């Protein structure tokens, strides 16, 4: 079983993944942030490094999905393969930060790899407004995120909403982060856990 947590930068994916893994005793797969060789360069010069970054994410996430499948253990994953392909890469392309040639090459790679993987059994989407995202990004204080622009976060949010509105790969649970402080309030985390239990109960019944 694979549960995946999706959401914009600063929405709380890593925190929620950690909390749910502890509660359910699930294995975890986190987004490769600290060891990513392209992030610092990307935030300093997005146009130059956008293609490199997206290809790195594609190979990294495919590798992790293979690890999850091989383990046979219930796993929760921080961020999905689909977010790169349907949100980050096309957003970079539309902003003129990735050439059409590079985007088409990247998307062809994604479509090829997509045929070899299964979508998550449950997708948890963390919906958050731009002010909430900014507040949480500032709290964690990562140097390379200081230069993220508000219009960049806004564009990503718009693409997330468009993607979620048409998502049909499997079950989905939407969490309103503006009104759910799961990182600090146990009762708010409990609301999410109850929602997951309801979705997974139906999932297991169906299987």
C-alpha positions in Angstrom: 0.0 0.0 0.0 1.2 3.5 -0.9 -0.1 6.7 0.5 1.3 9.9 -1.0 1.2 13.5 0.3 1.0 16.3 -2.2 1.1 20.0 -1.9 2.8 23.3 -2.6 6.2 24.4 -1.2 5.7 25.0 2.5 2.3 23.2 2.8 3.6 20.8 5.4 4.1 17.6 3.4 7.2 16.4 5.3 5.7 17.2 8.7 2.5 15.3 8.0 4.3 12.4 6.4 6.4 12.1 9.6 3.4 12.3 11.9 1.3 9.8 9.9 4.2 7.3 9.6 4.6 7.4 13.4 0.9 6.9 13.9 0.4 4.0 11.5 3.9 2.6 11.7 4.4 3.1 8.0 7.7 3.2 6.1 8.6 6.7 4.8 10.1 8.1 1.6 10.9 11.8 1.7 11.6 14.3 -1.0 15.3 14.5 -1.5 15.9 18.2 -0.5 19.1 18.4 1.5 21.0 16.2 -0.9 19.6 17.6 -4.1 22.6 18.9 -6.2 20.5 21.3 -8.2 18.2 23.2 -5.8 20.6 26.0 -4.8 21.5 26.7 -8.4 17.9 26.5 -9.5 16.6 29.1 -7.1 19.5 31.4 -8.1 19.0 30.9 -11.9 15.8 29.0 -12.7 16.1 29.3 -16.4 19.5 27.7 -16.5 18.8 24.8 -14.2 15.0 24.1 -14.6 15.5 21.1 -16.9 18.3 19.6 -14.9 16.2 19.9 -11.7 13.1 18.3 -13.2 15.0 15.4 -14.7 16.7 14.8 -11.3 13.3 14.7 -9.6 11.9 12.3 -12.2 14.7 9.8 -11.8 14.7 10.2 -8.0 11.0 9.6 -7.6 10.9 6.6 -10.0 13.8 5.1 -8.1 11.9 5.5 -4.8 8.7 4.0 -6.2 10.7 1.0 -7.3 12.1 0.7 -3.7 8.6 0.9 -2.3 7.3 -1.8 -4.6 10.3 -4.0 -3.8 9.8 -3.6 0.0 6.2 -4.8 0.0 5.6 -2.6 3.1 2.9 0.0 3.7 4.6 3.3 2.8 3.9 7.0 2.9 5.7 9.2 0.4 6.4 12.9 0.6 5.4 14.4 -2.9 4.4 12.6 -6.0 5.7 12.0 -9.5 2.6 13.7 -10.9 3.4 17.0 -9.3 6.6 17.4 -11.2 4.9 16.6 -14.5 1.6 18.5 -14.2 2.6 21.4 -11.9 6.3 22.3 -11.6 7.6 21.6 -15.1 4.7 23.1 -17.0 4.7 26.1 -14.7 8.4 26.7 -15.5 7.6 26.3 -19.2 4.8 28.8 -19.1 6.9 31.3 -17.2 9.6 31.1 -19.9 12.0 29.4 -17.4 12.1 26.1 -19.4 12.3 26.0 -23.2 9.6 24.2 -25.2 12.2 21.7 -26.4 13.3 20.9 -22.9 9.7 20.7 -21.6 8.7 18.3 -24.4 11.7 16.1 -23.8 11.0 16.0 -20.0 7.3 15.3 -20.5 8.1 12.5 -22.9 10.4 10.9 -20.3 7.6 11.2 -17.7 5.0 9.6 -19.9 7.3 6.7 -20.6 8.1 6.2 -17.0 4.5 6.5 -15.9 3.7 3.3 -17.8 5.9 1.3 -15.4 4.4 2.6 -12.1 1.1 2.3 -10.1 -0.5 5.5 -8.7 -0.8 5.8 -4.9 -3.7 4.0 -3.2 -4.5 7.2 -1.4 -3.4 10.8 -2.3 -3.5 13.4 0.5 -3.6 16.9 -0.9 -2.6 19.8 1.4 -4.4 22.9 0.3 -2.9 26.1 1.6 -3.2 29.8 0.7 -0.1 31.8 -0.3 0.1 33.6 3.0 0.1 30.3 4.9 2.8 28.9 2.6 5.0 32.0 3.1 4.6 31.8 6.9 5.6 28.2 7.0 8.5 28.6 4.6 9.8 31.4 6.8 9.5 29.3 9.9 11.7 26.5 8.6 14.3 29.0 7.4 15.9 27.2 4.4 18.4 29.5 2.8 17.7 28.5 -0.8 14.0 29.2 -0.3 14.5 32.9 0.7 14.4 33.9 -3.0 11.1 32.2 -3.8 8.8 34.8 -5.3 5.1 35.2 -4.3 4.0 35.1 -7.9 5.8 31.7 -8.2 3.9 30.3 -5.3 0.6 31.7 -6.6 1.1 30.1 -10.0 1.9 26.8 -8.4 -1.2 27.0 -6.3 -3.3 27.6 -9.4 -1.8 24.6 -11.1 -2.3 22.4 -8.0 -6.0 23.3 -7.9 -6.4 22.6 -11.6 -4.6 19.2 -11.2 -6.6 18.2 -8.1 -9.9 19.1 -9.8 -9.3 16.5 -12.5 -7.3 13.9 -10.5 -8.8 10.4 -11.2 -5.9 8.1 -10.5 -7.3 6.9 -7.2 -8.7 7.9 -3.8 -8.0 11.5 -2.6 -8.3 13.3 0.8 -8.1 17.1 0.8 -6.8 18.9 3.9 -7.4 22.6 4.3 -4.1 23.7 5.9 -5.3 27.2 6.6 -7.8 25.7 9.1 -5.9 22.6 10.2 -2.8 23.1 12.3 -1.9 19.4 12.4 1.8 20.1 13.2 0.9 21.6 16.6 -2.7 20.5 17.5 -3.3 16.8 18.1 -7.0 17.2 17.5 -6.4 18.6 14.0 -4.1 15.7 13.2 -6.9 13.4 14.5 -9.3 14.9 11.9 -6.9 13.9 9.2 -6.3 10.4 10.7 -10.1 9.9 10.8 -10.4 10.8 7.2 -7.6 8.4 6.2 -9.1 5.6 8.2 -12.4 6.1 6.3 -10.7 6.1 2.9 -8.4 3.1 3.7 -11.3 1.1 5.2 -13.1 1.4 1.9 -9.9 0.7 0.0 -9.3 -2.6 1.9 -13.0 -3.5 1.6 -12.8 -3.0 -2.2 -9.7 -5.3 -2.4 
